[in-house]
Amino acid sequence: MGVGTGANFQFYPNGLSVVGMDRSRKMLLKAREKGGYPLVMGEIEHLPFKDGAFEEVVSTLVFCSVRDPVRGLREIRRVLREGGRLHMLEHVRPDDWKGRVFDLLNPITVLLMEEHINRNTHALLPKAGFRVLRAVKLTSDGLFRYVLAERL
């Protein structure tokens, strides 16, 4: 989800079956140059895939710009097989004093870039039918996190 320019393609093991999706045609054109994976244009809140189509889903820096993050997560749950896993790398509201600054700046970033810089997306996972298996702070302030969640 949110394949962007395809920067993650280099990290996928050879022989892995991958379908990339993004809402931006411009990003998909750039991603097409980096790999031979099928690419689909779509919105995360209305995924163009059948129920249970995937064993795993990867999202990288996506949920800050999703209009309805719980609906997007529920859509991911729908397209995952039972017991399927979601890997997320997201920037979220920092835990320290910077979190308050992010709260103050958020209305501006939403207005100018449609980006919510103070979301705690990982906290929404249980509401969407996921169990968090692992949550790792990748920076000391918690701004970047890797989350592994399982579809219930």
N, C-alpha and C positions, 0 to 999 in steps of 0.2 A: 504494500500500500504506500502510495506516495513515492514511487520509484525515482522521481526527479530526473536527474541527468544520467542515472545508471551507475553512479559512483560505487554502489555496493556490489555490483556484479563481480568485481574482482575477488570478493571474499567468499563467493559461493563455490562449493566443491564442484569439480568437473562431473558431468553426468546428472547433476541435480535438475529436476524438472521445475522450471520457474516461469511464472506469469507475472509480468510487471504491470502495475496500474498507476495512473496519475490523472489528475483533473486538468492538467495543462498540456495542450498539444505541443507547445514549444519545448517543454521538458521531455516529452515522449520522443520528439525528433532527435534531441541530443542523446537520449538513452539508446535509441536505435543504433547509433554509431558505435556504442561500446559493447554490444553483445548481441547474440543471435536469439534472444528470448522473445516470445510473443509479448506484445504490449497492448494494453487496453486503456481507453480513455473512459473515466467515470468518476462519480462522486462516492465518497466512502459511506455516506448515509443511504445510498441506493446502489449497492454493489451489483454489477451485471453478471453474477455467477450463481449457479444453482446451489441449493442447500447441501452442505457437507462436501463441497467440491475439493477442499484442501485439508492436508494434514497439519500444515504449519502456515502461519502468516507472519510477515515481518513488516513493521512500520518504523520508519526512521524520520523523526522530526516532522510529524504529520499533524498531530492532534492540537497544536497551537492554532491551526487555521481551520479546523473543522467547526462548522456552525453549531452542530448538535453532537457533542462528543459521545454521549451515552448512546444515542441512536447509531452512530458510527461503530461503536464497540459492539452493539447488538448485531449489527450487520456482519461484522467480522465473526462473531459467534455463530451466526446462521450459516456462513459459508465454511466454517470449520467442521470437520468430523467430530463425533463425540470423543472427548479426551484430547482433541487437537490443541496445539500450543500456539500462543501469540508471543512473539519477541518484539519488544518495543525499546527504541532508543528515543527518548524525548527530553526536551528541556522543559523544566517545571519551575514553579515558584521556589526560589531559594529559601533555605531554612533559617538563614541568619538575617541580619538587619536589612540586607538587600531585598528580601521578600517584601518589606513595606514599601520600598522604592518601586519595585515592580508593580505593586498594587496601585500606586499613584500614577505610574506611567501607562498602565494597561488601557485606560480609555483612549489615550492618544494612539497607541499602537493598533488598537482595534479599528479606530477611525481611519488611520492612514494606510495600514497594511493588512487589515482584517486578521491580525495576529494577536492571540491572547497570550501574553508573556507570563501570566501568573497562575496558570492552570496546574492543578495537581491531578493529571490524567490518571495516574496509577491508582488513585483513591476511588476512581469511578468504576474500576474493573468489577468489583463485586456486584454493583448495581446492574451490570450488563451480563451477568451470568458467568463470571470468571473467578477462578481461585488464583491468587498470586502465589507463585512457587518461589520466586526469588526477586528481590529488589535491591539493586546495587547502586549506590551513589558513586558516580564517576568523577565528581569533583567534591572538594571538601565542603562547599556550601550547599551541595545537593542540587545544583542547577541542572546538571545532566545526569540522567538515570537510565539504567538498563533494567527492564522488567520482563520477567518470564511469567506468563500466566497460562492456565489450563482451562479449557472450556468445560463447564460443568454440564 
